[in-house]
Amino acid sequence: MSLGQVLLVAVLALPAVGAALVAVVPGERAARLLGTAVAGLTLVGAVLLVLGDHGWFGYGPAPAVQPWHQVDLPWVPGLDLRFHLGVDGISWPLVVLTALLTLLCCGYTVRRVPEGGGSGRALVALLLVVEVGILGTFLALDLVLFFVFFEVVLLPMYAIIAGWGGTGADLPAREAARAAARKFALYTLFGSVLLLVGVFVVVAAAGTADLVALTGGAGLSRGTQLAAFTLLGLAFAVKAPLWPLHSWLPDAHTQAPTVGSVILAGVLLKMGTYGLIRVAVGVAPEGARWAAPVLGVLAVAAILVGSLVCLAQEDLKRLIAYSSVGHMGFVLLGVATLTATGIQAALIGNVAHGVITGLLFFLAGAVKDRAHTGALAELSGLRETAPRLAGLLGFAAVASLGLPGLAGFWGEAFAVVAAVERGGPLWTTLAVLAAVGGALTAAYFLRLLRRVTHGRPSPVVGRFTPALAGVELTAWVPLVLLALAVGLVPTLVLGYATGPVDALVGVVR
């Protein structure tokens, strides 16, 4: 096996083996440290996947996909299913983001395990299992294998929300966390059923589950492509989530423990948008062209609805959760345009949202841990008692509202530009409305900062100590630096994706 193939297998095997070891290693703290070390090795492997001869990669004439590295082994020979993994310029940034956020979350548990839940070792083991499912989704090049990894995430994430969500041992809060976990599971199962039927439609019609062969339509009839895109698009819209299938998201984010919210917002939502680009658009391009106007309208509706709801929110974590609905609307608008600019905007918007919203949920968790409340009315005056925490919150907020020079700017701005480039009354109107949504995003984040960081310190904020724990800074600083780096040098993400995006657009248009 080549180095790239070894790394592909290692990136999946390390967290899987690590989860098993964490469950049996004696000592609670030792188990959490071991899980963090395994997550660190996984990140190293993920970063090293960029090594090698990249060559040309794209969705063009056969072979349709040419990944940097791939592993292709028999899996279920009787059904012609293969264990086919590969990495390319579209998936690699998300693989690295997943590995980084998992490492930061595992490291965060070394300092503090959420109260009222199970042991810290169980939480770390579940985080590693979730990592296996998310990484496998980004690396799978077999449609059935993609579905299997897509489903691996469900039960461990349900357990994280239900087991460690809520506030301490408070019974009503614990019940609310379990209710949010059930809602997350039910919505996800609904999407999973649609995904399974969509996979069956494609595989039965094409006679293969290989995404390399399927990309570009693989000779599928127009009717099959329309049906497949409808099923696959709805399945991924639940995970993204796209309005009006988003109602599981605010409850899950609000009730989940800090590390659960970071993983949910940072990378789990990206499974939906990545699947939409890689699978739905790639496999059923005629269906994508047919559904593009509807997808664009729903994306802009998500931007506006998410922004307006945020303006009325009174809870810190719930506001950040609803902001994800709006931000993912920009990502989906970029995909809906089916232009190179739009899909590039979606790719960098995915990464930027993962970095910035992950940081926001870390900071919101730190505020809530200290204040024991997330009510905005009780959190005024943060800059007077904890200026460094207030400064970091201000940085994350202005990055999320799309300030030029920070990561959030590129995805939102160029999604609007892509809609203008698409042209016509509908897309021009959508571009204008999305721009209005961008202005509303700035409004609700500035409102958040005015209420939380300014004014006289509230009684709960007045008791804050200005010090920040070392493990907190260790978790937050990499995300701050990444938000700056991607904002100033967007080619860190887009440079690897130019070839595949141009080729994808050539197939779709």
N, C-alpha and C positions, 0 to 999 in steps of 0.2 A: 504493500500500500504506500502511496505517496504521502508526503507530510500533510497536504491538504485533506486527504481522505482521513488520515488519523485524527486531525483536528476536528473534522466534522463529527466523527463518531464520539470523540472525547467531549465535545461541547454538550452532547446529550447524555453520555454515560456518566460524566462526573456528577452532575446534580442528582441523577437517579441513584447512583451508588451512595452519594453523600447523604441523601435522605434516609436510606436504610441504616447507614452507620450512626447517624445522629440519634436514631431511635434506640440503639443498643449500647452506645458508649456510656460508661458510668460517669456520673457527675453532671449536674444540670448546666453549670457554666461551661464546663469542658465541652459538652455537646453543642452549645451555642457557638463557641469559638471554632469548633471543628466545622460546623455548617458554614460559618463565615469564611473560613479558609478554603473550603470547597467552592464556594461562590466566587472567591477571588481567583482561583485557578480556572474556573469556567470563563471568567471575564478575560483572562490572559489568552485562553484558547480562541475566544470569539474575536478578539482584536487581531490575532495572528492569522485569521482566515483571509485577511486582505493580502497576505503575501502570495507571491507566485505570478505567473503570466496570466494577466487578465484577458488579454486579447480582445476580440470583438464579441459582445454579447447582445442578444436582442431577440425580438419576436419577429423573425423573418422567415425566409424559405427554410425547408427542412435541412438540418435539425432546427426546430423552432426556438429552442432554448440552449444556450451554451454557457453554463455556469462556470465560475472560476474553478471550483472543485466539486466533485460529485461522487457519491457512493451509490451503486446500483446493484442490488443483490436480490435473488429470489426470496419472496416472502410467503405467498400462498400460490404455489405453482399451478394448482388445479384451477384457480380462478384468474391466472395470469396477473396476479398482483405482485408488486415488487417493493422492496424496501429501498426507495429511491430518494436520496437527499442531495441537495445542492445549494450553493450560496452564490449570490450575484450582487450587483450594485443596487438593486431594489431592496433586497432582504437584509444585506449585511448591516446597514446602519441600525435597523430594528433589532437584529440579533445582539449587537453591542449594547444598545440601550437596555434591552431586557436583562442582559448579564450584569450591567452596571447597577441598575435599580435593585435587582435582587441582592447583590453584594451589599449595597447601602442599607437595605432593609434588614438583612441578616445581622449586619454590624450594629444596627440600631437596637436590636433586641438584646445585645450583650449588656447594654446599660439598663434597659428597662423592659419588662414584659407587661403587657396590658393587664390591669387588675381584673379579677373576677373570672378569668378564663382558665384554660388548661395550662400545662407547663410550657416553659419557653422552648424546650427541646422539640415539643410537638409542633409549635408554631413555626420554628425554623425548618423542620422536616416538611411541613406543608408548603412553605414558601419554595423550597427546592423542587417539590413535585409540580407546583404551578409553573416554575421555570422550565421544567422539562416539556410540559404541554405547550407553552408559548413558543419556546425555541423550535420545537418540532413543527409547529404550524408554519413558522417562517422558513423552515428548511425543507419541508416535504415537497417532492416533485411527483408524487403519486396521489391522485385525487382521494382514494380511499384512505391512504395513510394520512393525508391532510385532515380528513374528517376525524380519524382516531385521535390525533394529537389535539385537534380543536376541542374534543370532548373531555380530554384528560383534565382540563382546567376546572371543570364544573364543580365536582365534589370537594376538592381541597379548598377552593375559594369559598364555597358555601360554608365549610367548616370554619374557616378563618373568620368570616363575618359573624356566624352564629356563636362560635366559641369564645371569641375575644372582643366582640363588638359591644356597643353600649357603653355605659359608664360604671366601671367598678362592679360592686355587688348589688347595685340598685336594681330591684326586681323589675319595675316597669321598663327601665332602660334595657335590661337584658331581654325582656320579651319583645321590645321594639327591634332589637338587633336580630332576633330569630325571625321575626316577621319580615324584615328586610332581606334576610338570607333566603327565606322561602320565595319571596317575590323575585329575587335575582335568579333563583333556580328555575322557577316556572317560566319566566320569560326566556331564559337561555334554552330550556328544553323545547319551547315552542320554535325557536330559531333552529335548534338542532334537527327537529323533525323536518323542517323545510329544507335544510341543508342536505339531509340524508336522501330525501326524495329527489332533490336537484342532482345530487351525485348519481343516483340510480338512473335518472333520465339521460344524463350525459353518457355514462359508461355503457348503458344498454344500447344507445343509438350509435356510439362510436366504436364499441367493441374493445375499448382500452381505457385504463384509468391513468395513463401516463400523461402528465401535464406537458411534457415536452412535445408529444404528438398532438395533444388536444389544443394547444395554443394556436389561435388563428381560426378556430372553427372546426378543423379536422373533417371537413366535408359534411358537417351537420346541416340538416335542412333548416330553412328559415323558421318554420314552426317549432322545431326542436329548440333552436337557439332562443326564441322568444319565451318559451316555457321555462327553459333552463335559467335564463337571466332573471325571470320573475321570481323563481324559487330561490335561487342563490342570492339575488339582490335583497330579498326580504330577510333571508337568514342573516346576512351580514349587516343589514340595517338594524336588526335587534342588538347585535353586539357592538355596533359603532358608538352610540346608538343614534339612529335618525328619528327625528320627530315624525309621527307621534308614538313611536315605539320606545320612547326614552324613559318612561316613568319609573322603571326599576332603578335607574342610575342615581338620582338624588338620595333615595332611601339607603341604598347600598353604601354610597360614599359617606353619608352622614353617620351611619351606625357602625361602619367598619372601623377596626383599630387603625392607627396611623399607618402602619406598614401595609395593611390591606388596602387602604385608600390610595397609597402611592402606587402599588402594583396595578390596581384597578384602572386608575387614571393614566398611569404612565405607559403601560404596555398592553393590558388586556383589551382596551378599546381598539387598539391598533390591529388586533386580529381581524376585526370587522372591515376596516378600511383596506388593509393589506389583502384580505380575501377578495374584496370587491375589485381591486386592481388586478391581482394575479389570476384569480379564478374566474369571477363573473365576467369581467371585461375581456380577459384573455381568451376564455373558452367560448364565449358567446358574443362576439363583436357585433353581429347584427342585432341581437337583443339589446346591447348597450346603446347602439344608435337609436333604436326605437324608443327606449325608456329614458334617454338623456334629458329631454325637457321636463318630464315628471320628477326625475331625480334632482334636477336643478331647482325646481320650485320647492320641493320638500327641504332641500338643503338651506335655501334662503329663509324658509319658514322656521327652521331650527335656529338659525342665527338670530332672527328677530324675537322669537318666543323666548329663547334662552336669555337674551339680553334684557328683555322687559321683565321677566321673572326675577332676574338678579337684582334689578333696581328695587324690587319690593322685598327682598330677602332680609331676614333679621338674624340669621344664624350663619356663622363664619364658614363652617364646612359645607353647609347646604348651598351657600352662594358660590363657593368654588366648584361644587358639583354641577350646578346648573350652568356655570360658565363653560364647562366641558361640552355641554350640548351645543352651545354657540360656536365654540372653536372647532368642533368636529363638523359642524355645518360648513365652515369654510373649506375643510378638507374634502368633504363630499361635493361641494360646488366645483372645486378644481377637477375632481374625477369626472363629474357630469359634463364638463365642457368637451372632454375627449380630445383635448389639444395637448401638445408637448408642454406648453407653459402651465396649463392647469394640473397635469399629472405631476410635474416637478413641484408645483406649489403644494400639492397634496402630500408628496413624500417629505418635503422639508417641514410642512405643517405637522405631520405625524411626529417627527422627531422633536420639534420645538415644543409641542404640547406635552409630550412625555417628560421632557426635561423641566419645563417651567411649572406645570401643574404638579409634578412630583415634588418639586421644591415647595410649592404653595401648601400642599397637604402636610409635608414635614413641619412647616412653620405653623400651620393651623393646629396640628397636633401638639406642638410645643406650647402654644398659647393656651390650649384647652387643658393640657396637663397641669399647667401652673394656676390657671384661673378656675378650673373645674366647671367651666361653662363656655359655650360658644356663642352666647347671645351678644350681638353687636352693641346693644344698649348698655351692657355691663363691662365693656372692654375699652373704654376711652382712655386716652392719655398714655398709651404704651411707650411713646418716645421719651416721656419724662422719667419713667422708672426702668425701662429696659431698652435703651437707645439702639443697641446693636441688633436686637431682635426686631425692633421697629424698622431699622434701616434695611435689614434683609427682606422683611415683608414688603417694604416699599419697592425694593429692587424687583422682587418677583412679580409684584402687581403691575409695574410699568412694563416689564418684559411681556407679561401676558396680554396687556392691552395693545401691543404691537408697536412699541416705540422703535423708530429706526435705529439700527446699530445693535439691537438685541434679537434673539432668535425668533420671537413671535412675529416680527414684522414681515418676513419673507412669505410665509404661507398665506397670510391674510391678504396682503397687498397683491400678490400675483394671482390669487384666485379671482380677485376682482378684475385684474388685467386680462386674465384668460377669458372671462365672460364677455368683456368688451371685444376682445379679438374674435370671439365666436361670431359676434355680429347679429343683427336682426333685432326687431322690437323686443322679443321675449328676453333674450340674453342681455341686452342693454338694460332693460328694466331690472332684471335680476342683479346685474352689477351695481346699479344705483342703490337698490335696497340692501345689498350686502355691505356697501360702503356706509350706509346709514347704521346698519348693525355694528360695524366697526366703531362708529362714533359712540353708540350706546355702550359698547364694551368699555371704552375709555371712561364713560360717565359712571358706570357702576363700580369700577375699580377705584376711581378717585373718591367716590362716595364711601367705599370701604375704608380707604386710608384716612379720610377725614374723620370717620367715626371711631376708628380703632387707634390710630396713632396720635391724633391731635386732641386738644382739649385738656381739661383737668383730669388727673388720674381717678378712675372709679375706685371704690373700696377694694375690689378684688385685684385690680391692677396695681394699686398702691402697695400691695404686699409682695409684689414681684421682687426678686433679686436680680441685679443687672447681669450676673455671670451667666455664661453659656457653657454647657458641659462640653468636654473635649469630643465625645462621641457625636454630639449634635453637629459641631463644626465639621467634623470629619465626613459626616453624611451630607452636609449642605454645600460645602465649598466646591466639590466637583461639579455639582449642578449649576452653581453660580458661574464657574469658569466655562462650562459648556454653553450656557446661555449666551455668554459674551463671545465665545469662539465661533459658534454657529451664526450668530448675528453679524459678526465682522467678516467671517470667511465662510459664506454659505457653500462654497465648493467642497468643504469637508463632507457634506452630505450629497450635494448635487453632482459633484465631479464624477462619481462612480456610476451615476444613474442615467447620464445623458444618452448613451448608446441604446440601452434597453427601452427607454421611454420613447425615443424617436422611432424605433422599430415597432413598438406597440401601437403608436399613433398611426404608423403606416398601415398596419393590419386593420385597425378599427375604422379608419376614415376611408 
